[in-house]
Amino acid sequence: PERGSQFPSYVTPLNLAAQKNQFVIVQLLLQRGETITKPHKFDCLCQECINKNKFDQLRSAKCRLDAYRGL
């Protein structure tokens, strides 16, 4: 996590509410237009994924896992 935060920056309020089964909060956030972006496939070779994996593979994997947990 970043300094001063309990959660990493890639964990959005919607993602966190979904992971914690806070359905009322999930519904509220969805009504306000929030979304969870579906991660690219594990073997994706787009430039964005190549850069993320080159920079920090562990962070990239954790981000993907958290997104799937939220979905």
PyMOL Python script that loads the backbone (N, CA, C, O; Angstrom):
from pymol import cmd

cmd.read_pdbstr("""\
ATOM      1  N   PRO A   1       0.819  -1.196   0.000  1.00  0.00           N
ATOM      2  CA  PRO A   1       0.000   0.000   0.000  1.00  0.00           C
ATOM      3  C   PRO A   1       0.862   1.258   0.000  1.00  0.00           C
ATOM      4  O   PRO A   1       2.001   1.245   0.466  1.00  0.00           O
ATOM      5  N   GLU A   2       0.315   2.319  -0.517  1.00  0.00           N
ATOM      6  CA  GLU A   2       1.022   3.573  -0.531  1.00  0.00           C
ATOM      7  C   GLU A   2       1.060   4.150   0.869  1.00  0.00           C
ATOM      8  O   GLU A   2       0.236   3.810   1.717  1.00  0.00           O
ATOM      9  N   ARG A   3       2.017   5.018   1.100  1.00  0.00           N
ATOM     10  CA  ARG A   3       2.163   5.640   2.408  1.00  0.00           C
ATOM     11  C   ARG A   3       0.881   6.397   2.760  1.00  0.00           C
ATOM     12  O   ARG A   3       0.374   7.177   1.953  1.00  0.00           O
ATOM     13  N   GLY A   4       0.366   6.167   3.953  1.00  0.00           N
ATOM     14  CA  GLY A   4      -0.827   6.859   4.410  1.00  0.00           C
ATOM     15  C   GLY A   4      -2.129   6.205   3.970  1.00  0.00           C
ATOM     16  O   GLY A   4      -3.207   6.720   4.268  1.00  0.00           O
ATOM     17  N   SER A   5      -2.050   5.096   3.278  1.00  0.00           N
ATOM     18  CA  SER A   5      -3.256   4.421   2.808  1.00  0.00           C
ATOM     19  C   SER A   5      -3.230   2.970   3.250  1.00  0.00           C
ATOM     20  O   SER A   5      -2.175   2.336   3.280  1.00  0.00           O
ATOM     21  N   GLN A   6      -4.397   2.454   3.590  1.00  0.00           N
ATOM     22  CA  GLN A   6      -4.501   1.065   4.016  1.00  0.00           C
ATOM     23  C   GLN A   6      -4.522   0.130   2.813  1.00  0.00           C
ATOM     24  O   GLN A   6      -4.221  -1.056   2.948  1.00  0.00           O
ATOM     25  N   PHE A   7      -4.876   0.656   1.624  1.00  0.00           N
ATOM     26  CA  PHE A   7      -5.024  -0.171   0.435  1.00  0.00           C
ATOM     27  C   PHE A   7      -4.183   0.396  -0.716  1.00  0.00           C
ATOM     28  O   PHE A   7      -3.958   1.605  -0.782  1.00  0.00           O
ATOM     29  N   PRO A   8      -3.725  -0.462  -1.612  1.00  0.00           N
ATOM     30  CA  PRO A   8      -2.982   0.018  -2.783  1.00  0.00           C
ATOM     31  C   PRO A   8      -3.866   0.903  -3.666  1.00  0.00           C
ATOM     32  O   PRO A   8      -5.092   0.805  -3.618  1.00  0.00           O
ATOM     33  N   SER A   9      -3.248   1.754  -4.459  1.00  0.00           N
ATOM     34  CA  SER A   9      -3.990   2.724  -5.272  1.00  0.00           C
ATOM     35  C   SER A   9      -4.883   2.067  -6.316  1.00  0.00           C
ATOM     36  O   SER A   9      -5.867   2.671  -6.740  1.00  0.00           O
ATOM     37  N   TYR A  10      -4.570   0.854  -6.738  1.00  0.00           N
ATOM     38  CA  TYR A  10      -5.377   0.206  -7.769  1.00  0.00           C
ATOM     39  C   TYR A  10      -6.655  -0.422  -7.211  1.00  0.00           C
ATOM     40  O   TYR A  10      -7.496  -0.877  -7.987  1.00  0.00           O
ATOM     41  N   VAL A  11      -6.822  -0.459  -5.896  1.00  0.00           N
ATOM     42  CA  VAL A  11      -8.044  -0.983  -5.287  1.00  0.00           C
ATOM     43  C   VAL A  11      -9.040   0.168  -5.180  1.00  0.00           C
ATOM     44  O   VAL A  11      -8.915   1.037  -4.317  1.00  0.00           O
ATOM     45  N   THR A  12     -10.020   0.158  -6.063  1.00  0.00           N
ATOM     46  CA  THR A  12     -11.012   1.225  -6.098  1.00  0.00           C
ATOM     47  C   THR A  12     -12.080   0.986  -5.025  1.00  0.00           C
ATOM     48  O   THR A  12     -12.212  -0.131  -4.526  1.00  0.00           O
ATOM     49  N   PRO A  13     -12.839   2.021  -4.669  1.00  0.00           N
ATOM     50  CA  PRO A  13     -13.920   1.822  -3.700  1.00  0.00           C
ATOM     51  C   PRO A  13     -14.917   0.743  -4.146  1.00  0.00           C
ATOM     52  O   PRO A  13     -15.388  -0.039  -3.320  1.00  0.00           O
ATOM     53  N   LEU A  14     -15.238   0.696  -5.438  1.00  0.00           N
ATOM     54  CA  LEU A  14     -16.164  -0.322  -5.937  1.00  0.00           C
ATOM     55  C   LEU A  14     -15.566  -1.713  -5.783  1.00  0.00           C
ATOM     56  O   LEU A  14     -16.243  -2.643  -5.346  1.00  0.00           O
ATOM     57  N   ASN A  15     -14.317  -1.847  -6.139  1.00  0.00           N
ATOM     58  CA  ASN A  15     -13.641  -3.137  -6.019  1.00  0.00           C
ATOM     59  C   ASN A  15     -13.623  -3.594  -4.566  1.00  0.00           C
ATOM     60  O   ASN A  15     -13.913  -4.754  -4.274  1.00  0.00           O
ATOM     61  N   LEU A  16     -13.290  -2.698  -3.670  1.00  0.00           N
ATOM     62  CA  LEU A  16     -13.226  -3.036  -2.255  1.00  0.00           C
ATOM     63  C   LEU A  16     -14.603  -3.404  -1.707  1.00  0.00           C
ATOM     64  O   LEU A  16     -14.737  -4.380  -0.969  1.00  0.00           O
ATOM     65  N   ALA A  17     -15.622  -2.630  -2.065  1.00  0.00           N
ATOM     66  CA  ALA A  17     -16.973  -2.927  -1.592  1.00  0.00           C
ATOM     67  C   ALA A  17     -17.438  -4.292  -2.101  1.00  0.00           C
ATOM     68  O   ALA A  17     -18.079  -5.043  -1.367  1.00  0.00           O
ATOM     69  N   ALA A  18     -17.117  -4.613  -3.353  1.00  0.00           N
ATOM     70  CA  ALA A  18     -17.498  -5.914  -3.910  1.00  0.00           C
ATOM     71  C   ALA A  18     -16.779  -7.047  -3.183  1.00  0.00           C
ATOM     72  O   ALA A  18     -17.389  -8.071  -2.874  1.00  0.00           O
ATOM     73  N   GLN A  19     -15.495  -6.871  -2.911  1.00  0.00           N
ATOM     74  CA  GLN A  19     -14.728  -7.903  -2.211  1.00  0.00           C
ATOM     75  C   GLN A  19     -15.227  -8.127  -0.789  1.00  0.00           C
ATOM     76  O   GLN A  19     -15.162  -9.239  -0.265  1.00  0.00           O
ATOM     77  N   LYS A  20     -15.726  -7.057  -0.169  1.00  0.00           N
ATOM     78  CA  LYS A  20     -16.204  -7.139   1.220  1.00  0.00           C
ATOM     79  C   LYS A  20     -17.696  -7.435   1.315  1.00  0.00           C
ATOM     80  O   LYS A  20     -18.273  -7.376   2.401  1.00  0.00           O
ATOM     81  N   ASN A  21     -18.329  -7.755   0.174  1.00  0.00           N
ATOM     82  CA  ASN A  21     -19.758  -8.091   0.122  1.00  0.00           C
ATOM     83  C   ASN A  21     -20.644  -6.979   0.669  1.00  0.00           C
ATOM     84  O   ASN A  21     -21.646  -7.250   1.330  1.00  0.00           O
ATOM     85  N   GLN A  22     -20.285  -5.752   0.400  1.00  0.00           N
ATOM     86  CA  GLN A  22     -21.077  -4.594   0.808  1.00  0.00           C
ATOM     87  C   GLN A  22     -22.000  -4.222  -0.356  1.00  0.00           C
ATOM     88  O   GLN A  22     -21.747  -3.268  -1.091  1.00  0.00           O
ATOM     89  N   PHE A  23     -23.069  -4.997  -0.503  1.00  0.00           N
ATOM     90  CA  PHE A  23     -23.921  -4.896  -1.682  1.00  0.00           C
ATOM     91  C   PHE A  23     -24.623  -3.544  -1.823  1.00  0.00           C
ATOM     92  O   PHE A  23     -24.821  -3.068  -2.941  1.00  0.00           O
ATOM     93  N   VAL A  24     -24.996  -2.931  -0.718  1.00  0.00           N
ATOM     94  CA  VAL A  24     -25.648  -1.619  -0.782  1.00  0.00           C
ATOM     95  C   VAL A  24     -24.663  -0.584  -1.336  1.00  0.00           C
ATOM     96  O   VAL A  24     -25.033   0.239  -2.173  1.00  0.00           O
ATOM     97  N   ILE A  25     -23.426  -0.627  -0.876  1.00  0.00           N
ATOM     98  CA  ILE A  25     -22.413   0.306  -1.363  1.00  0.00           C
ATOM     99  C   ILE A  25     -22.097   0.021  -2.824  1.00  0.00           C
ATOM    100  O   ILE A  25     -21.929   0.952  -3.612  1.00  0.00           O
ATOM    101  N   VAL A  26     -22.012  -1.257  -3.197  1.00  0.00           N
ATOM    102  CA  VAL A  26     -21.777  -1.625  -4.604  1.00  0.00           C
ATOM    103  C   VAL A  26     -22.878  -1.042  -5.472  1.00  0.00           C
ATOM    104  O   VAL A  26     -22.600  -0.435  -6.506  1.00  0.00           O
ATOM    105  N   GLN A  27     -24.114  -1.221  -5.064  1.00  0.00           N
ATOM    106  CA  GLN A  27     -25.245  -0.709  -5.840  1.00  0.00           C
ATOM    107  C   GLN A  27     -25.179   0.813  -5.968  1.00  0.00           C
ATOM    108  O   GLN A  27     -25.413   1.355  -7.048  1.00  0.00           O
ATOM    109  N   LEU A  28     -24.865   1.494  -4.886  1.00  0.00           N
ATOM    110  CA  LEU A  28     -24.751   2.951  -4.914  1.00  0.00           C
ATOM    111  C   LEU A  28     -23.658   3.406  -5.879  1.00  0.00           C
ATOM    112  O   LEU A  28     -23.865   4.322  -6.676  1.00  0.00           O
ATOM    113  N   LEU A  29     -22.497   2.761  -5.802  1.00  0.00           N
ATOM    114  CA  LEU A  29     -21.386   3.128  -6.680  1.00  0.00           C
ATOM    115  C   LEU A  29     -21.709   2.831  -8.146  1.00  0.00           C
ATOM    116  O   LEU A  29     -21.351   3.613  -9.027  1.00  0.00           O
ATOM    117  N   LEU A  30     -22.381   1.712  -8.413  1.00  0.00           N
ATOM    118  CA  LEU A  30     -22.769   1.388  -9.789  1.00  0.00           C
ATOM    119  C   LEU A  30     -23.768   2.410 -10.330  1.00  0.00           C
ATOM    120  O   LEU A  30     -23.692   2.802 -11.494  1.00  0.00           O
ATOM    121  N   GLN A  31     -24.704   2.841  -9.483  1.00  0.00           N
ATOM    122  CA  GLN A  31     -25.672   3.854  -9.894  1.00  0.00           C
ATOM    123  C   GLN A  31     -24.999   5.183 -10.224  1.00  0.00           C
ATOM    124  O   GLN A  31     -25.512   5.965 -11.023  1.00  0.00           O
ATOM    125  N   ARG A  32     -23.863   5.427  -9.612  1.00  0.00           N
ATOM    126  CA  ARG A  32     -23.110   6.664  -9.862  1.00  0.00           C
ATOM    127  C   ARG A  32     -22.126   6.516 -11.021  1.00  0.00           C
ATOM    128  O   ARG A  32     -21.348   7.428 -11.300  1.00  0.00           O
ATOM    129  N   GLY A  33     -22.164   5.364 -11.694  1.00  0.00           N
ATOM    130  CA  GLY A  33     -21.356   5.187 -12.895  1.00  0.00           C
ATOM    131  C   GLY A  33     -19.996   4.550 -12.704  1.00  0.00           C
ATOM    132  O   GLY A  33     -19.212   4.481 -13.651  1.00  0.00           O
ATOM    133  N   GLU A  34     -19.696   4.082 -11.499  1.00  0.00           N
ATOM    134  CA  GLU A  34     -18.417   3.422 -11.271  1.00  0.00           C
ATOM    135  C   GLU A  34     -18.404   2.054 -11.963  1.00  0.00           C
ATOM    136  O   GLU A  34     -19.447   1.416 -12.105  1.00  0.00           O
ATOM    137  N   THR A  35     -17.240   1.618 -12.383  1.00  0.00           N
ATOM    138  CA  THR A  35     -17.096   0.305 -13.009  1.00  0.00           C
ATOM    139  C   THR A  35     -15.781  -0.335 -12.569  1.00  0.00           C
ATOM    140  O   THR A  35     -14.867   0.342 -12.098  1.00  0.00           O
ATOM    141  N   ILE A  36     -15.712  -1.634 -12.732  1.00  0.00           N
ATOM    142  CA  ILE A  36     -14.457  -2.365 -12.549  1.00  0.00           C
ATOM    143  C   ILE A  36     -14.034  -2.808 -13.937  1.00  0.00           C
ATOM    144  O   ILE A  36     -14.759  -3.532 -14.619  1.00  0.00           O
ATOM    145  N   THR A  37     -12.873  -2.374 -14.343  1.00  0.00           N
ATOM    146  CA  THR A  37     -12.371  -2.717 -15.664  1.00  0.00           C
ATOM    147  C   THR A  37     -11.864  -4.149 -15.670  1.00  0.00           C
ATOM    148  O   THR A  37     -11.038  -4.532 -14.841  1.00  0.00           O
ATOM    149  N   LYS A  38     -12.367  -4.935 -16.615  1.00  0.00           N
ATOM    150  CA  LYS A  38     -11.925  -6.317 -16.731  1.00  0.00           C
ATOM    151  C   LYS A  38     -10.455  -6.343 -17.159  1.00  0.00           C
ATOM    152  O   LYS A  38     -10.083  -5.701 -18.140  1.00  0.00           O
ATOM    153  N   PRO A  39      -9.624  -7.082 -16.424  1.00  0.00           N
ATOM    154  CA  PRO A  39      -8.200  -7.139 -16.768  1.00  0.00           C
ATOM    155  C   PRO A  39      -7.968  -7.837 -18.109  1.00  0.00           C
ATOM    156  O   PRO A  39      -8.787  -8.633 -18.570  1.00  0.00           O
ATOM    157  N   HIS A  40      -6.840  -7.516 -18.712  1.00  0.00           N
ATOM    158  CA  HIS A  40      -6.446  -8.214 -19.932  1.00  0.00           C
ATOM    159  C   HIS A  40      -6.099  -9.652 -19.584  1.00  0.00           C
ATOM    160  O   HIS A  40      -5.828  -9.966 -18.425  1.00  0.00           O
ATOM    161  N   LYS A  41      -6.106 -10.520 -20.578  1.00  0.00           N
ATOM    162  CA  LYS A  41      -5.736 -11.920 -20.353  1.00  0.00           C
ATOM    163  C   LYS A  41      -4.298 -12.007 -19.856  1.00  0.00           C
ATOM    164  O   LYS A  41      -3.482 -11.117 -20.096  1.00  0.00           O
ATOM    165  N   PHE A  42      -4.012 -13.089 -19.164  1.00  0.00           N
ATOM    166  CA  PHE A  42      -2.693 -13.291 -18.569  1.00  0.00           C
ATOM    167  C   PHE A  42      -1.585 -13.206 -19.611  1.00  0.00           C
ATOM    168  O   PHE A  42      -0.522 -12.643 -19.349  1.00  0.00           O
ATOM    169  N   ASP A  43      -1.830 -13.755 -20.772  1.00  0.00           N
ATOM    170  CA  ASP A  43      -0.793 -13.806 -21.809  1.00  0.00           C
ATOM    171  C   ASP A  43      -0.908 -12.671 -22.830  1.00  0.00           C
ATOM    172  O   ASP A  43      -0.380 -12.772 -23.937  1.00  0.00           O
ATOM    173  N   CYS A  44      -1.597 -11.597 -22.455  1.00  0.00           N
ATOM    174  CA  CYS A  44      -1.781 -10.446 -23.344  1.00  0.00           C
ATOM    175  C   CYS A  44      -0.422  -9.827 -23.682  1.00  0.00           C
ATOM    176  O   CYS A  44       0.432  -9.656 -22.812  1.00  0.00           O
ATOM    177  N   LEU A  45      -0.245  -9.501 -24.945  1.00  0.00           N
ATOM    178  CA  LEU A  45       1.020  -8.921 -25.383  1.00  0.00           C
ATOM    179  C   LEU A  45       0.869  -7.485 -25.869  1.00  0.00           C
ATOM    180  O   LEU A  45       1.683  -7.002 -26.656  1.00  0.00           O
ATOM    181  N   CYS A  46      -0.189  -6.796 -25.394  1.00  0.00           N
ATOM    182  CA  CYS A  46      -0.320  -5.389 -25.768  1.00  0.00           C
ATOM    183  C   CYS A  46       0.783  -4.591 -25.061  1.00  0.00           C
ATOM    184  O   CYS A  46       1.370  -5.059 -24.085  1.00  0.00           O
ATOM    185  N   GLN A  47       1.050  -3.404 -25.556  1.00  0.00           N
ATOM    186  CA  GLN A  47       2.149  -2.595 -25.008  1.00  0.00           C
ATOM    187  C   GLN A  47       1.927  -2.249 -23.542  1.00  0.00           C
ATOM    188  O   GLN A  47       2.876  -2.222 -22.758  1.00  0.00           O
ATOM    189  N   GLU A  48       0.685  -1.985 -23.170  1.00  0.00           N
ATOM    190  CA  GLU A  48       0.377  -1.667 -21.772  1.00  0.00           C
ATOM    191  C   GLU A  48       0.762  -2.826 -20.850  1.00  0.00           C
ATOM    192  O   GLU A  48       1.402  -2.615 -19.819  1.00  0.00           O
ATOM    193  N   CYS A  49       0.377  -4.033 -21.216  1.00  0.00           N
ATOM    194  CA  CYS A  49       0.684  -5.204 -20.387  1.00  0.00           C
ATOM    195  C   CYS A  49       2.184  -5.496 -20.361  1.00  0.00           C
ATOM    196  O   CYS A  49       2.731  -5.857 -19.319  1.00  0.00           O
ATOM    197  N   ILE A  50       2.834  -5.343 -21.487  1.00  0.00           N
ATOM    198  CA  ILE A  50       4.285  -5.552 -21.539  1.00  0.00           C
ATOM    199  C   ILE A  50       4.980  -4.580 -20.596  1.00  0.00           C
ATOM    200  O   ILE A  50       5.871  -4.970 -19.842  1.00  0.00           O
ATOM    201  N   ASN A  51       4.567  -3.296 -20.639  1.00  0.00           N
ATOM    202  CA  ASN A  51       5.177  -2.288 -19.766  1.00  0.00           C
ATOM    203  C   ASN A  51       4.908  -2.578 -18.299  1.00  0.00           C
ATOM    204  O   ASN A  51       5.810  -2.461 -17.469  1.00  0.00           O
ATOM    205  N   LYS A  52       3.667  -2.959 -17.964  1.00  0.00           N
ATOM    206  CA  LYS A  52       3.336  -3.258 -16.568  1.00  0.00           C
ATOM    207  C   LYS A  52       4.160  -4.426 -16.051  1.00  0.00           C
ATOM    208  O   LYS A  52       4.688  -4.375 -14.940  1.00  0.00           O
ATOM    209  N   ASN A  53       4.272  -5.478 -16.853  1.00  0.00           N
ATOM    210  CA  ASN A  53       5.020  -6.652 -16.416  1.00  0.00           C
ATOM    211  C   ASN A  53       6.518  -6.378 -16.334  1.00  0.00           C
ATOM    212  O   ASN A  53       7.210  -6.931 -15.479  1.00  0.00           O
ATOM    213  N   LYS A  54       7.007  -5.534 -17.214  1.00  0.00           N
ATOM    214  CA  LYS A  54       8.423  -5.191 -17.195  1.00  0.00           C
ATOM    215  C   LYS A  54       8.750  -4.375 -15.951  1.00  0.00           C
ATOM    216  O   LYS A  54       9.806  -4.552 -15.343  1.00  0.00           O
ATOM    217  N   PHE A  55       7.832  -3.476 -15.575  1.00  0.00           N
ATOM    218  CA  PHE A  55       8.064  -2.580 -14.445  1.00  0.00           C
ATOM    219  C   PHE A  55       7.938  -3.314 -13.111  1.00  0.00           C
ATOM    220  O   PHE A  55       8.823  -3.212 -12.262  1.00  0.00           O
ATOM    221  N   ASP A  56       6.841  -4.054 -12.923  1.00  0.00           N
ATOM    222  CA  ASP A  56       6.599  -4.721 -11.640  1.00  0.00           C
ATOM    223  C   ASP A  56       5.604  -5.861 -11.835  1.00  0.00           C
ATOM    224  O   ASP A  56       4.394  -5.647 -11.775  1.00  0.00           O
ATOM    225  N   GLN A  57       6.103  -7.055 -12.067  1.00  0.00           N
ATOM    226  CA  GLN A  57       5.245  -8.211 -12.334  1.00  0.00           C
ATOM    227  C   GLN A  57       4.334  -8.544 -11.163  1.00  0.00           C
ATOM    228  O   GLN A  57       3.167  -8.881 -11.365  1.00  0.00           O
ATOM    229  N   LEU A  58       4.844  -8.454  -9.950  1.00  0.00           N
ATOM    230  CA  LEU A  58       4.041  -8.806  -8.777  1.00  0.00           C
ATOM    231  C   LEU A  58       2.872  -7.839  -8.617  1.00  0.00           C
ATOM    232  O   LEU A  58       1.742  -8.267  -8.383  1.00  0.00           O
ATOM    233  N   ARG A  59       3.134  -6.549  -8.740  1.00  0.00           N
ATOM    234  CA  ARG A  59       2.063  -5.553  -8.627  1.00  0.00           C
ATOM    235  C   ARG A  59       1.024  -5.764  -9.719  1.00  0.00           C
ATOM    236  O   ARG A  59      -0.177  -5.660  -9.469  1.00  0.00           O
ATOM    237  N   SER A  60       1.484  -6.060 -10.919  1.00  0.00           N
ATOM    238  CA  SER A  60       0.571  -6.298 -12.040  1.00  0.00           C
ATOM    239  C   SER A  60      -0.329  -7.502 -11.759  1.00  0.00           C
ATOM    240  O   SER A  60      -1.532  -7.454 -12.014  1.00  0.00           O
ATOM    241  N   ALA A  61       0.251  -8.569 -11.239  1.00  0.00           N
ATOM    242  CA  ALA A  61      -0.521  -9.773 -10.922  1.00  0.00           C
ATOM    243  C   ALA A  61      -1.517  -9.505  -9.799  1.00  0.00           C
ATOM    244  O   ALA A  61      -2.664  -9.948  -9.868  1.00  0.00           O
ATOM    245  N   LYS A  62      -1.088  -8.782  -8.764  1.00  0.00           N
ATOM    246  CA  LYS A  62      -1.988  -8.460  -7.650  1.00  0.00           C
ATOM    247  C   LYS A  62      -3.143  -7.581  -8.122  1.00  0.00           C
ATOM    248  O   LYS A  62      -4.280  -7.750  -7.683  1.00  0.00           O
ATOM    249  N   CYS A  63      -2.850  -6.659  -9.002  1.00  0.00           N
ATOM    250  CA  CYS A  63      -3.886  -5.780  -9.544  1.00  0.00           C
ATOM    251  C   CYS A  63      -4.919  -6.597 -10.319  1.00  0.00           C
ATOM    252  O   CYS A  63      -6.122  -6.386 -10.160  1.00  0.00           O
ATOM    253  N   ARG A  64      -4.458  -7.527 -11.152  1.00  0.00           N
ATOM    254  CA  ARG A  64      -5.356  -8.387 -11.926  1.00  0.00           C
ATOM    255  C   ARG A  64      -6.220  -9.233 -10.993  1.00  0.00           C
ATOM    256  O   ARG A  64      -7.429  -9.344 -11.197  1.00  0.00           O
ATOM    257  N   LEU A  65      -5.610  -9.827  -9.977  1.00  0.00           N
ATOM    258  CA  LEU A  65      -6.351 -10.662  -9.024  1.00  0.00           C
ATOM    259  C   LEU A  65      -7.423  -9.865  -8.284  1.00  0.00           C
ATOM    260  O   LEU A  65      -8.552 -10.330  -8.125  1.00  0.00           O
ATOM    261  N   ASP A  66      -7.068  -8.678  -7.839  1.00  0.00           N
ATOM    262  CA  ASP A  66      -8.047  -7.851  -7.129  1.00  0.00           C
ATOM    263  C   ASP A  66      -9.205  -7.457  -8.042  1.00  0.00           C
ATOM    264  O   ASP A  66     -10.353  -7.398  -7.602  1.00  0.00           O
ATOM    265  N   ALA A  67      -8.907  -7.190  -9.309  1.00  0.00           N
ATOM    266  CA  ALA A  67      -9.979  -6.844 -10.249  1.00  0.00           C
ATOM    267  C   ALA A  67     -10.922  -8.034 -10.438  1.00  0.00           C
ATOM    268  O   ALA A  67     -12.141  -7.865 -10.458  1.00  0.00           O
ATOM    269  N   TYR A  68     -10.362  -9.228 -10.575  1.00  0.00           N
ATOM    270  CA  TYR A  68     -11.225 -10.413 -10.728  1.00  0.00           C
ATOM    271  C   TYR A  68     -12.017 -10.679  -9.450  1.00  0.00           C
ATOM    272  O   TYR A  68     -13.172 -11.097  -9.529  1.00  0.00           O
ATOM    273  N   ARG A  69     -11.435 -10.453  -8.290  1.00  0.00           N
ATOM    274  CA  ARG A  69     -12.173 -10.619  -7.033  1.00  0.00           C
ATOM    275  C   ARG A  69     -13.378  -9.686  -6.984  1.00  0.00           C
ATOM    276  O   ARG A  69     -14.463 -10.068  -6.548  1.00  0.00           O
ATOM    277  N   GLY A  70     -13.164  -8.462  -7.438  1.00  0.00           N
ATOM    278  CA  GLY A  70     -14.249  -7.489  -7.452  1.00  0.00           C
ATOM    279  C   GLY A  70     -15.338  -7.846  -8.443  1.00  0.00           C
ATOM    280  O   GLY A  70     -16.525  -7.654  -8.180  1.00  0.00           O
ATOM    281  N   LEU A  71     -14.919  -8.368  -9.589  1.00  0.00           N
ATOM    282  CA  LEU A  71     -15.905  -8.742 -10.606  1.00  0.00           C
ATOM    283  C   LEU A  71     -16.734  -9.920 -10.132  1.00  0.00           C
ATOM    284  O   LEU A  71     -17.620 -10.382 -10.851  1.00  0.00           O
TER     285      LEU A  71
END
""", "prot")
cmd.dss("prot")
cmd.show_as("cartoon", "prot")
cmd.util.cbc("prot")
cmd.orient("prot")
